[in-house]
Amino acid sequence: MKKTSNSHPDWVLRHKKPGTEIRLIKGHYYLYEITSKWNSDKKRPVKKTIGILGKITESGFVESDKHRLKTQKFVVKKVWQREFGFTHFMQTNLHDTLKHLEEQFPDCWQTIIALSFGRFVYQSPLKNMDFRFRHSFLSELYPDIVLDRDHLTTFMRYLGEEREAINNYFNAFWKNDKRSVLFDVSSITSLSKRMEGFPQVGYNNNKNFDPQLNIMFIHSVEQRMPLYYRILPGNIREVKAFSLSLKEFDKKDVTVITDKGFYSNKNLTEMRNEGIKYIIPLRRNIPLIDYSKIQAGLSYKNLDGYFEFEKRIVWYYTLQKEWGLLYLYIDDFLKAEEQRDYLIRIEKYPEKYSIEEYHQKQAHFGTIALLTNGDTSAQDTYENYKSRNEIEVLFDAYKNILHADKTYMQNDIAIEAWMFINFIAVQWYYIIFNMLKKHKLSKIYSPLDFVMKLTEIKKININGQWYLSETTQKTKDLLKKLKIEIPIP
């Protein structure tokens, strides 16, 4: 429903000019160009809407792509050769992310895609986005996109204020039959001297006390991809952040899989009070674990059962604890490896290791203890936990592959936008990773290996006509194995 009013806030009214009209639509302010035309039947002028000019936010005015296309004269150097392979792949194989972006960001989805493209394919900073975009065939598909510095400064502020739309984008990927999620928090150093909110002096695993912010990811075990992120101040790493994130994520009956450092009575109490289901791995020296069944020697008849995991047999027994079920798993293959490793250390470093300590730790070798208050079986709990290593791959992709372990963003609103652009890039990384894994190629090619081969596929402009360039047989063979169709010569 459209509304017009003269009682709009001052930050809205200052954008009103003669021949324009402000409209409030679903809580957002838009500026329209209007005119009037004499109606001979009504004997009076009648207002006529010419079209939308853009959106008004507290950070400023964001011109609509359609109006910019009609009024702006582009001065772009002619590029005779442009990247085509990944652009085509993105349009045909990443269409779900493109569709959801168009649905949630109808005014600027193409700009978001262009920035995500530059981020994922080239790990580009903002200052190089325009160059990367103009040298890609994506600029032919989205000819009205402008990525110059002035436009991006305004756009990043606009996008950073759209947390509701960002959250709706997250929800578009959620499937109701998915129940297990991985939570993790990682620190990102802030090199900005202007930001006041998120960057705080904190401590991370690298013993870095620089101002930093934390980013929390939720990663779906079943879908094998990230579904959500939230930015936290650098000094916040507590359960409350998990609870508030689950409230915004707004998904019921999910089980959170944590890391070993999360176990404490305080955390367990808070999680129980918040109604959060969990799977928490325990360090082997925690008194909560009862090794008595295997202390005097492993006897399989004293255990509850076994199952197969990745061609290895895993035995287990169950303990009922105040905080839920504690499953203790014994992996004979892992046990033999750890015993061998410890004995070798005794030979190499006798000042640190001894045979007496070996005998004391012998019952611990090859064991994994998992505490859960959910209703999953021993096998399901174990398999869900083992999927945790995927969250580590996620952060490796985010920080190392995308070079996103530092940020130069100058305000909290812009950092939200930048994180969202990076989040989409990481989603693409996982989609490609899962595709390679499905076709049993993940051990041969990484997602960025695949992207590099796609970017070798170019389109060349000859006499005003675009032609596909030649490509190598190796790239053709890879595309054939993945059942990807690109009409290359």
N, C-alpha and C positions, 0 to 999 in steps of 0.2 A: 504494500500500500504506500502510495506516494503522499508526502505531506509538504506543505510550504508554510513558512512562518517568518514573521519579522523579529521574533524574539530569539534568534539564534545567538550563540556565543560570539564575542567580539572576534576571536581568532577565525571564525567562519565568515563573519560579515565583511571583514577587510578584503576578502577576495571577490566580493560582489562588485560588478562594474555595469555601466549602462548596457542594455541588451543581453543581460544574463539573469538567471534565476537560480536560487539555492533550493535544493530539494533534499529532504531527510528521508532516506530509504533504508529500512531495517537497521536503524541506529547509526548509519553512516551518512556523511554530507557529500553531496555531488553538486557540481556547477554545470548548468545547461545554458546553451546559447538559445535565445528566443527572439522573436520578432512579432509584429502584428500586421494583420491584413484586414482591410475593410470588408465587412460582410454586408452585402446589400439587402439581404433578407432581414437580418437583425438590426440593421441601421446603426451599426457600431463596429469599432475595431475588434478583432478576435485574435487572441494570442495563438502563436504557432511556434512549436518547438523545432529548432533546427537540428540540434544534436547535443550530445554530452561533450563537455570540455575537459572534465577530469574530476578527481576526487579531492576533497579538502580534509586534511588531517591537522592535528595540532602542530606537527613538524613542518607543515607547508602544503603547497598545492602540487598534486601529482597529475600531470597531463595525461589524458587517455591516449592509448596507442592509435586509435582511429583518427582523432583530431590531429595528432602529430603527423600522421601519414598524409593528411590532406594539406597541411600548411607548411611543413618543413621541407626545405630544399636540401637534399643530401649532397655532401661533397665527399665522395669516397673515391680513392684511387682505384683504378681498374685492376682487378686481380684475375689473371688469366688461368690460374690453376688453384683449385680449392679441394680441401679434404672432403671426401664423400662417404667413405666406408662406414665410419661410426655414425655419421648423421643418418644414413639409411638404416643401420641396425637399430638406432635409437627410435626411429619412427615405427619400425615394424616389430621389435622385440621388447622394447621398454614402454609400450603404449599404455600400460596400466598407470605408471607413474605420470605420464603425460596427460592422460585422461583425468586423473584425480586432481592434478594441478590446475587444469583448465576449469574443472568444476568448482574448486575452492578459491581460485584467484582469477576470476574472469577478466579483470582489468589488466593483469600483468603476467599471466602464466608464461608467455613466450619469453619475457625477460628472465624469469626464474630458470627456465630451461636453458637459455643461452649461458647464464652464469654457471649453472650446474655442469653444463657441457665443458666449459673452459676449466672448471675446477677438477673434474674427473679425468678428462682426457689429457690435459696438459699441466695439472696442478698449478694453475695460473693464479697469481694474485690479482686483485681488482684492477690494478693499473694496466695489466696486459690483456684484460678481457676483450676489449674492443678489437685489438689486433688479432687475437685467436678467433673471434667471431667472424670478422671480415674475411679471414682466410679459410673459412669453412663453408660448405654448401648450405649450412644452416642459415646463413645470411640471405640466401636466395629464397628459402622457405619463409623466413620471418623478416621481410625487407624493411619493416617499420620500426625495428628495434634499434635503439640508440644506447650505446654503452660508454659514452664519454664521461669524463670525471664529474662534471657538474650534475649530469643526470643521475649517475650512480649514487652520488652523495644523498640526493633527495630520495631516491628509490630505496636505498638501504634503510633509511629512517622509516619510510612508509611500511616496508615489509616487516621490519622489526616490531611494529605495533600490531601486527595481525596475528597474535598468538592464538586467537580463537580459530581462525582459518587454518593455521598450522596444525592445531590439535584435531580439527576436522579431517585434515589430510591424513594424520596418523590413523584415525578411526576407520578410514576407508580401506585400510589393509588388514584390519582385524577380522578374524574368522571365529565365530562363536564356539567352534569345537576345539579351539586351541586353549590349552590350560597352563602350560609350563613356560615361565619366562625367566630370563637371566637379568639380574640387576648388577650394574657395576658403575663405579665412579672413578674418573681419572682426572688428573689435574692438567691444566693448560696455562702456561706462563703468559701473563699479560705484560706487553712491552709498552703499553699506553700510559701516559702521565696525566691523562684527562679523565679517565673513567673513575667513578666514585663508588659504584654499587657492587658489582660482582667481584672485581679483583680485591683479594684480601691476603694478608700474609698468612701462609699455611705451610703445612709440612707434607711432602710426598715421598714416594719410595726412593726417589733419587736424592733425598736429603737436601732438597732445594727449598729455600725459604723466601724466594722472590714472590712478589705479588702475583697471585694466580686466581683462576676461577676453576670450578669443578664442573664437569659435564657428566650427567647421569644418563645411561642408556638402558632401555628395556629391549631385550632381544628375544624373539620367539624361538623356542626350541623346535617346535614342529615345522614352522615356516622357514626356519633357518635364515632369518634376516632381521635387522633392527626395525622396531615399530614405533619408537618414541625416544625423545631426549628431553632433558630439562637442564638448564644452566643454574648452578648454585654458587653462592659466594665461596671463595677459596678456603674459608675456615669452617665450612659446614660439611660434615661427613657422617651424620648421625642417622638413627632410625627414623627420626621425624621426617627427614627428606624422602625416605622410602615411602612413608605413609602418605605424605602430601602428593608425591608423584603418582601413587596408586589412585588417589582421589581424582587427580586430573586425568589420568589414563582411563579411569572409570570402567574397569573391567572386573567382574566378579569371579570368584572361585579360581583365581590364578595362584600358582605356587611359585614362590620366589626362591631361586637358587643363588646362594651367596658364596663367598670365599671363606677360607679357614680363619682369617682374621676377624670375622664377624661374631664369633661365638663369645658371649658373655652373659651373665645373668641379667644385667641391665638391658641388653639388646633383646634377649628372649622375652623378658617381661613386657617391654614396650611393644614388641611384635604381637604377643598374645593379646595385650590390651587393645591393639588396633585391629585384631582379627585377621592378621596376615598369616597365610600358610607358607611354610618354608621347608627347604632342604639345606642343611648346614653341615659342611664337612668339618670334622674335628681334628685338631692336632693330636698326635699319638700319645702325648704325655698328659692329656687331660684326665683327671681322676674319674670323670663320668664314665669312661670306657672300662668295662670289666673284661679283662683278658683271661680270667680264671679257666675258661673252657679249653684254652689252647696253651696255657702257661707251662704245663708239665709235658707238653708234646702234643702235636696235632693228631686228634682222633676224629675222623670224619663222621663217625656214628653219633658224636655229641652235637653235631651241627644240625641246622634246620633244613638245609637243602643246598642245591646248586643250580646254576644256569650257565648258558654259553654266551659269551660276549666277545665279538671280533675273533672268533675261532679259539678262544681261551675259556677254560672252565673256572668259574668263580663260585666259591663256597661262601656260606654266610650263616650267621645266627642272629637272633633278635632279642633285644633287651627292652623292657618297658621302663621308661623314665618319666620323671615329673613333666618334662617338656615334650614328650611324645615318644615315638619309637626310635630306638637306636639300632641301626643295622651295622653289624661288623662283618666286613667282607675279607676273604682270604684268597689271594691270587697266587697260586703256586709258582707260576712263571715269574711274577714280580718278586716273590719271596726269594727265589734262587738268585735272581739278579742282585738284589740288595745284600744278600749274604755274601756273595762273591765280591761285590764292591767294598763292603766293610772290611773283609779279610785282606784285600789288597791294600786298603788304607793303613791297616795295622803294620804291614810290611814297609810301606813307604813313609809313614809318619808315626812312628812308635811313641813319640812324645805327646801326640794328641789322641791316639786310639790304642785300645788294649783288648786282649782276649776276654778279660773279665767283663768289660762293658759290652762286648759282643754277646756274651751269654745272658746278660741282663736284658738286652734289647731283642733277643732272638724271637720272642713271641710277637713282637711288633712288626717284624719284617713281613712285607707283602700284604699288609692290612690297610683297609680304608674304613673309616667310621663315619656314618652319615646319620644325622639327627633330623627327624621330620615329624611334623604334627599333622601331616596330610593322611590320606587314605590310600596311598599308592603302595604296591607290592614291593618286596625287596629288589626284584629285578627292574621294575619300572623306575624306582628311586635311583638305582645305580646308573641306569642308562641316561636318565635325565641329568644326573650330576656330570657324567662323562661328556655331555654336550657342552659343558661350561667352557671348554677350551676354545669354543667358537667365539665367545665374547672377547677372548684375548686376541684372536685373529682380527676381530672387529676394530679394537683399539689400535692394533698394529697398522691396519689399513688407514684408520683415521689420522693417526699421528705421524706415521713414517711415510706411507705411500702418498698421502695428500699433504704431507709437511704441515700438519695443522696442530703441532704441539706448542705453537706460539701464536699469539694474536696481536695485531697492531690496531685493531678497531678502537675508535676514540670515544665511544659512548655505549651504554648498556643496550640501547635500542638497536644500534647497528650490529652489535655482537650477536644478538638474537637472529638477525637476518643472515649473518655470515654463517652461524651454526646450522641454520636451516639449509642453506646452499650446500654445505659440506655433508649434511645428513642425507640429502638426495644423492650426492655423489657416492656415499658409502652404500646406500641402498643399491645403486647400480652395480657397485663392486660385488655385492653379495648375489645379486641376480645372475651375474655372469659366472661367479664362482660356482653356484649351484648348477648352472647349465653345463659347465665344464665337468663337474663331478658326475652329473647324470650320464654323460657320454664317456666317462672314465678317462678324461683328459686332464684332470686337475693336477696330476703328478708330473705332467709334461709341460703344461702351460699355466701361468698365473693369469688372473684377469687382466693385468696390465700388459702381459705379453700379447694377449688376444687383442686388446685395444690398439697396441702398436701396429699389429698387422692390418687392422682395419683402417688405420689412418694412412697406410700406404696406398690405399685405393683412392684415386683422385678423379675429379672431373676437370676437363680442360676445355676452355672456351676457344673455339676456332671459328672465325668469321661470324661471331654472334651466336653460335650454336654450341651447346654443351655436349661433350663426348666423354665416355668413361675411358680412363687410361688403362694401359696394360698392367697386369699384376703377376706375381710369381705363382708357379704351380703349387708351391708349398702352401701359400695362402689359400688357393683354390681348394686344395685337398682338406685343409682345416675346416673351411666353411662347409664343405660337403659332409664331413663327419658330424658337424654340429647341426646339419640340416638347415643352414641359413642360406637364403636365396638372395644373392646380389648379382644382377645381370652384368657380370664383368666379362670382357672379351678374353 
